[in-house]
Structure formats: C-alpha cells, structure tokens
Amino acid sequence: MSAPTTDHLPVVVIGAGPIGLAAAAHLVERGLEPLVLEAGPTAGAAVREWAHVRLFSTWGEVIDPAAEKLLAPTGWVRPDASTYPTGGDWAEQYLQPLADVLGDKIRFGATVTGIARAGRDRIVDSGRYEQPFTVHIETADGSEERITARAVIDASGTWTTPSPMGADGLPALGEKAAADHISYRVPDLNDPAERARYAGKRTAVVGSGASAFTALALIADLAEEERGTHAMWILRRGIGANTYGGGEADQLPARGALGLRAKAAVEAGHASAITGFRTQTVSYDGDRLVLESEDGRRTDPIDEVIVLTGFRPDLSFLSEIRLGLDERLQAPTALAPLIDPNVHSCGTVYPHGVGELSHPEQDVYLVGMKSYGRAPTFLAMTGYEQVRSITAAIAGDQEAAERVELTLPETGVCGGAGLFDEPENAEQSGGGCCAAPTTLQIGIGAPAPTSGGC
C-alpha cells in the first residue's frame, strides 16, 4: 500500500514578518496553500517594535518580487526604490498591505508551542517521513489547537530572544535584578518617556554592531541638547581598524555612515569607549549601577544600560524535530561555515538556498534571521531568496530550487567580527579583499541604524 499523500495539507509558515509573508507569497505563486501563524496581533509585529529605526537598506532591497506581484493588482504603489524606509514605513506601506492581500491565509494571535511528526516523537524512525506535521498552537484567548501541515517554514526570527549582557553568553550576575535599568532595544528618543530616561544621564551601551552604533549616535545627538548626557561604550575587544564598520568602503552607504557617526560621537566626547571589558557582574551603587569585568575592573556609576549584544534563536518549540544545527552558531550545519563571524566578514561566500537550509527532518526549514542562528549577518533580500528556493523545492521544482542567484553588498570590513580579543588600538590589514561585491553581507540583520538598517 502506498503512503498517504500530504499534498492537500497547507504549508505552515511561522511568523508574519517580512520573510514569513514573502514565503506565503511564493507559495501562492506556486499554487500551494500557506497558513501563516503569527503570535502578534498584526503583520510585522516585531518590526513595529522598532518603527522609529531607519533601515540601511533601500526600499528596492526590502520588497520581495513574488509579494510585489500579489500586490500589483490591488493598486498598491511601490515606494521610491532609492529611499530608506523606517521600520514603521516598512510595516505600514508594505507588510500590512501584503497581509491584507493574503487575508485568511494568516492567523493572528496564534503562538506556536510545539511541532512534531503526527504520532511520532523525535526518537521514532518507523514510518516517520510518511506522517504529516502536527503544529501545536495557543490562541490569544488561551485555548490550544493542533494544525496538520505538509511542511513547516519557521520564519519566527530572533527578536524576542536578545542575548544577555554577560560575556559568557549567560546573564551577568545581577542583570535580572537590575532589569528596570536595562534595555535590550535601540531607544526611541522621540518618545517623551524614552527621552527622559536617557536625557542628562550616563548610559552604558554594551555591544559592537550596528545597533550599538545607532544607540551611540542617538545619545550623542541627545547630548548636544541635554547637558550631562553621556554614553559609556562597553567593548569586549579593543579599538581596531574595523571597529566602526566599513565606513566609506561600505556598499550600503547608510550603514557605513552609521559607523562614522558612532566614531564621531567618541571623538566629540559624547561617548567614551571602555575596551576589553567582559561584563561579569551588575551591582547597585546607591540607585545607580556599576558593571564589573571578569578582570576585576569596575565602571563609574551609570544610570542606564542598553545591551545590544545580538540575538539568538528560540528552539524550544522544535524539541521533537530532528534539526541539524552547528554547535556554535545554531545555524543549519551546511550554512554555518558560510556565515561564521569568527571567519567571515568579507570575501566570497557561496549563495545559499534549500541545500544549505535542509535538516535531517525533511520538509522543515528555518529561514530569515532564525536561519542565521547567532550570526549577525542577515539581510532581508537573503531571506527572500531563501524562501524562493525552499518553496520551489516543496513544489517539486528542483531545478528552480537549486538555481540560487544572489549578490549582496560588501561591508568594507576585513576582520573576523568574532575576534573580540585583539589588543586595544591593534591595527588589522585592510588588504584588498573588500573591493568588490560578494555574496556575503556582514552587518546586522536586526534593526540597527538611524540612517539605515536591515
């Protein structure tokens, strides 16, 4: 007897953000039925939480081609491709209209709590791949449901799981107790309450990526208007040739300009850098905080801390699925060597699609930011190409699935981003490796710049 077909079942897409909605658009284009499960109440719920941040990618780089085809018959007007949207612009002018077109193919207020093969836990081999998936969800009213699916595309991102302050990857001692004075987001200084939180205060900014650059630039701007405002920049590494990113060599100009703004903040005295500082403890000094490094150094008292040390994937609801993940990055095993920040921040990296994103568990894919695990290297257009390839594979079009063509802007940075132990002021050879566009974008996939960012 032949195995029962699952072709009549929907493909479940987790997350109604940019990549999840693009996946749904590609599935529709191929005549497949998507069911998008979004925990939030609206499309782009996570993006809306950083609505004030301007991307360092232009409109032309953050609109998926299949999604644009769905939108075209509705009279949707494509924004100027050369301009830079904010997160709010992206959500309102693109993600929400796309969600409206998809209509009842999206369920809001649906939190995925588990995924498994029907009737099989992760141990069982017998008949495993003949079974559909069961997707367990909890709805906004607290009720539980199970949905049967032919395949699962997890585009849930990493926004809800920021990395903690501790240099060992775990929360610093006292970090949780000081939660009222610690934020893990780029502040919105146009919000009166946020502005009051940092105006005239000393704020530690922990991190070395584009989000940290953004925070430093914002606090520097605030310092021009509010006396006593100052940023203390906490770096685990020293100041080197690549500390401020690619600068004028960056082929995403807005991202390069952001690094230069952070540099200007330091040079103007609005921010002071503390290098080689691996935070171990957060303690109170009166009603202010003091950070202590593993080597015993202590900061001066500070009022607030902004922790921007990256994000990590939430794998908790995938515990019954057989994933093949790199032991360091938590990215798919075949993809990890291509994006490892200990090695790559310029040079040629192969483009990737279904081949690099497949797991031992057939027909389950992690896409978007989540596919990159802990690597801070993701761009929206990378995710759009991922889901184009994956949906082609699900549809049985192997030739299209393997035809991955993507060239991404070069960062202009030539040092491994994961090497944070070089001595202060160490110079690194720039070489000539960043002269041409490559297939790897190094920067940050989470919202970052005030002048560009995804």
Secondary structure, 3 states (H helix, E strand, C coil): CCCCCCCCCCEEEECCCHHHHHHHHHHHHCCCCEEEEECCCCCCHHHHCCCCCEECCCHHHCCCHHHHHHHHHHCCCCCCCCCCCEHHHHHHHHHHHHHHHHHHHEEECEEEEEEEECCECCCCCCCHHHCCEEEEEEECCCCEEEEEECEEEECCCCCCCECCCCCCCCCCECCCCCHHHEECCCCCCCCHHHHHHHCCCEEEEECCCHHHHHHHHHHHHHHHHCCCCEEEEECCCCCCCCCCCCHHHCCCHHHHHHHHHHHHHHHCCCEEEECCCCEEEEEEECCEEEEEECCCCECCCECEEEECCCECCCCHHHCCCCCCECCCCCCECCCHHHHCCCCCCCCCCCCCCHHHHCCCCCCEEECHHHHHCCCCCCCHHHHHHHHHHHHHHHCCCHHHHHCCCCCECCCCCCCCCCCCCCCCCCCCCCCCCCCCCECCCCCCCCCCCCCECC
